[in-house]
Amino acid sequence: MTQMDEAKRGIITEEMKFIADREGISAEKLRRNVAKGYTVIFRNVNHDWVKPVAVGAGVRVKINANIGTSRDIINIKGEIEKAKIAVQYGADTLMDLSTGGDLDEIRKKIMRAVNVPIGTVPIYQAAEEMLAKGKPIIEMSEDDMWNAVEKHFKDGVDFATIHVGVTKEVVEKMKRVKRVVGMVSRGGTFLAAWILHWEKENPFYKDYDYLLELAKEYDVVLSLGDGLRPGGLPDAGDELQMSELFTLGRLVRRAREFGVQTMVEGPGHVPIDQIPMQIKIAKVATDNAPFYVLGPLVTDIFPGYDHIAGAIGGAIAALNGADFLCYVTPAEHLGLPDKEHVRLGVIASKIAAHAVNLTRFEEDYMKDYLMSLARGELDWEKQFELSMDKERFMEIRKERPTSTEACSMCGDLCAIKIINEMLRKKGEA
């Protein structure tokens, strides 16, 4: 029985109790939101060592970090280190997007290395296995696709991106609707190319009920992928993106009837002024399903700094209703991220999520309040203690030493120091 099934029966599960305590919220309110499908809980029945995480209404905005090998760079040890770094700096979940090496071994080792929920994109493995056989990706059989999905579910992945909205109908529209960037989703492209080659319907859409049965068996959260997300600002909000979104909305409702947990993935690259509108449309179209966004990036001309562009978009998206932020690293659009890229990407996304969470949760606001107090008192020890990235804090302090109690930016010209001394003297007079 899934978390949603239990919630619909009025049962507060152990996972709900754990999350309610961690979030500082009512377990009953959480149960109601899970029953409605407004909140999902990540915890595959075969992933019993994971700490469950909730995404959606009434809980904190969460962040995800993507890791994984490529066909060019295969280093399992390196990916495990990235996984640990991502969790250390605040990632709530990880996605293993590996496409090179022994994918089964990589996935299992990453899952054992951390205790946060893990997501995957099963179609990647089906595609990679075709290439390993020396065959084109478009020659995948339907069984190849389904076998990959079931394998990942059995292995214990907690959520999985399935590009079920890339339908034959929307692929036909691609012939008419011209984009500047085109299609940037790997999984979505695999399916679109397969549909064009075989002139058949997307198997995941055609046999959606079978997908629901598999997800229900393992209580996997289906992340309905945005295969037609805009990959550049000019394509944001076009007919292809919106057509897929409304298809996903119908599929969310079907999944809820089955008792299967779903969330919906979103853009992409979106001009900053369009973000509130896009989030609101998505929430209406999907009946308030948890919304998972990649960024969104608010500019295309700063490669190497896309983690900042993504954090700006993520903060605005979360403020307007997005529930789950997928980090973007400085290596986005350039290459496979290294450990430092992962750290910077997580921190940027964490800032975006926290900026919104502190407006909704007193506990989060108090962290910033205490930091303000420490700064007002020039209490560097307390500031260090409260800092989210203590290593960076100390690194800069040591690089820029000062002989005064203030920092080396102002020294004896420190505004806080001057006014505090004057107020103290006046108080003593």
Buried (B, 14 or more C-beta within 10 A) or exposed (E): EBBBBBBBEEEBBEBBEBBBEBBEBEBEBBBBBBBBBBBBBBBBBBBEEBBBBBBBBBBBBBBBBBBBBBEEBBBBEBBBBBBBBBBEBBBBBBBBBBBBBEBEEBBBBBBEBBEBBBBBBBBBBBBBBBEEEEEEBBEBEBEBBBBBBBBBBBBBBBBBBBBBBBBBBBBEBBEEBEBEBEBBBBBBBBBBBBBBEBEEBBBBBBBBEEBBEBBBBBBBBBBBBBBBBBBBBEBBBBBBBBBBBBBBBBBBEEBBEBBBBBBBBBBBBBBBEBBBEBBEBBBEBBBBBBBBBBBBBBBBEBEEBBBBBBBBBBBBBBBBBBBBBBBBBBBBBEEBBBBEBBBBBBBBBBBBBBBBBBEBBEEBEEBEEBBEEBBEEBBBEBBEEBBBBEEEBEEEBEEEEBEEBBBEEBEEEBEBBEEBEEEEEEEEE
